Amino acid sequence: MAQDKVKEAPEGDSDAEDGEGAPARKKLSPKMLIIAGVAAALVLGGAGTGAFFLLKPKPGSAAEAKAEKKKKSEKKGEGEKTVGEVRQGPDGVLFYTMPSVVVNMQTADGRATFLKLKLTLEVPDQATVDQLEPNMPRLQDMFQTFLRELRPEDLQGSQGSYQLRMEIQRRVNLVIAPSKVNAVLIEEMLIN
């Protein structure tokens, strides 16, 4: 019987919690609901208005940008679009200076080492330059993959730069075949 009384006692306690001893919940008054609704509307409306005015495109900006691009292309000449710079050289050759290439090189100790390379290609005629332009994405991809595999030790001394020039020339000629470049000139080579 003592055990039955112990079991009944906890049940009696739970009744006391649900009954009069429980704290009363506060109800929100209609005034508070209206004030909260108005405040929420003001905050959302202000944010929406601010986004509208800040993100709204300026009138005529798209038209002005198109007109500017058209003027620049007219200055270069009709249909001419060059990625690199073309200069006239002696004996009718052309020098095509490519955009600089920056790659992260492999090192044995895992240090970050960068190579910045600015190349000029010696080409025999304008037809070869015209062949280089559409193939520029392929050439840049080829440079990235080839140069990333090099180590700083591979580029030391005159032998290293000679081998680099010959390998780049071979790869450029493969990309633009049947056209060929005469030589690859290194204008800038920085290893950091």
N, C-alpha and C positions, 0 to 999 in steps of 0.2 A: 503494500500500500504506500509505502514511503516513496517508492519509485513512481507511482501514478501521480502523486502530488508534485513531484519534481517535473514531470512531463507537462502537467497542466500549467505550471507557473509561467513558462515562457509564452504559452499561448495567451495567457491573460495580459502579459506585457505588451504584446503586439496590438491588442485591442486598445490599450491605453494610448499608444502612439497614433493610431488612426482616429481616435476620438477627439476629445476636447483639448488634449495637450499639444496637438499639431499646430504650427504657426499658420496664420491665415495668409493666403496669397493675395497680393495687391492686384487690383484690376486697373487696367489703363483707362483713364477717363477719355471721353470723346475729344476733349480739348487737346490732350497730349497726342492723340492719334492724328489730328488735323495738323498740329504744329510739326510733327515728325514728317508727315507727308509733304507739307510745303517746303520744309528744309531739304528733303531729298530731291524734290523737283527743282529747287534752286541750284543745288550742287550739280545735278545731272545736266540741267539746262545750261549752266555756265560752262561746264566742261565741253559740251557739244558745240556751243557757240565759239569757244576759244579754238577748238580743233578745226572748225569750219573756216575761220579766218586765217589761222596759221598755216593750214595745209592747202588752202585754195591756190591754184596756179595763178601766176601773175598774167594779166591780159597781154596777149601778143608775144609772150616769151617763146612759145613753140614756133611761131611764124618767124620771129627774129632769128632763132637758132638755125632754122632751115635756110634763111636768106644768107646768113653768115657763112654756112658751109658751102653754099653755092658760089659765093664770092671767092672763097679760098680755092675752090676747085677750078674756077675760071682763071685765077692768077697762075696756077700751075700749068694750065693748058687744058684743052679739051680731052677728057678721058684719061689723063695722066694721074696715076695714083702711085706714089712711090713710098715704100716703107723705109728704104735706106736713101743715102745721098749718092748721086752719080756725078762724077767729075771727069772732065776730059784729060787724058794723059798724052804722053808723047807717042808718035807713030800710030795714031788712031786708036789706041787702046783706051778703055774706060775703066775708071776706078769706082767700084760700088762699095761704099762704106755701110756696113750693116749696123743695126742697133746693138748696143752693148748687151752682153750676156753675163748674168751673174748666177753662179751655181755653188752649191754646198758640196765640198769635196770630201772624200773618204780620208780618214786618218787612223793610224794604228791605235792611238791613245783615246780616240773618241771625242777629241776637241772639235769644236765647230770651226772649220776652215773654209773660207770663201774664195772663189776665183772670179775676178771680173775681167772679161775679155772683150776687146773691141777690135773687130777684124775688118779689113778691106780686101775685097776680091778684085783681082785684075782680070777683066773680061775683054775678049777680042772685039765685040761689037754690041750694038743696041739690041739685037735679037736675043743675045744671051741674057742681057739685063731684063728683057721682057719675059724670059723664061724663069728668071729668079723670083720675080715679084709674086706670081701665083703660088709658087712652091715655098714661100717664106714660112708658113706654119710647119711644114715638114722639116725644113732646115733647122728651125728653132728647136723642134722636138729632138732632132738628131743631135744638135749641140748639147742639149740638156742631158740626154741619156749618155752620150759619150764622155762629156766632161765630168759628170758626177762620178764616173768610175775611175777617174784619174786620182793619183795621190800627189801631194806636193813634191815628193822626190822625183816623180816622172817628168817634171817640168824644169828641173834644175839644169843650169848651164845651157850652152848654145845647142848641144845635141838634143836636149829636151824640147827646146822651142822649135828646132828644125823638124823633129819627129811630129810634134803637134801640128805644124803647118802642113806637112805632107799628108797626115791622116785626115785633117779637115778637108783638104783639097780633094782627096780620094772620095770622101763621103759626099761632098757637094756635087762632084761630077756624077756620082751614082744617082743622086736625086734629080738633077736637071738633064740627064742623058737624053738625047745625043749631044746636046750642047756641052761645052767644057769651059772651065775657068783656067786662065793661064797660071795664076799664082794666088796664094793666100798670104796677105801681109798682116802682121800683128802690129796694130797701132798702140795698143795698151794692154798690159797684162799685169794685174795686181793680185797677189796672193796674201790673204789676211787670215 
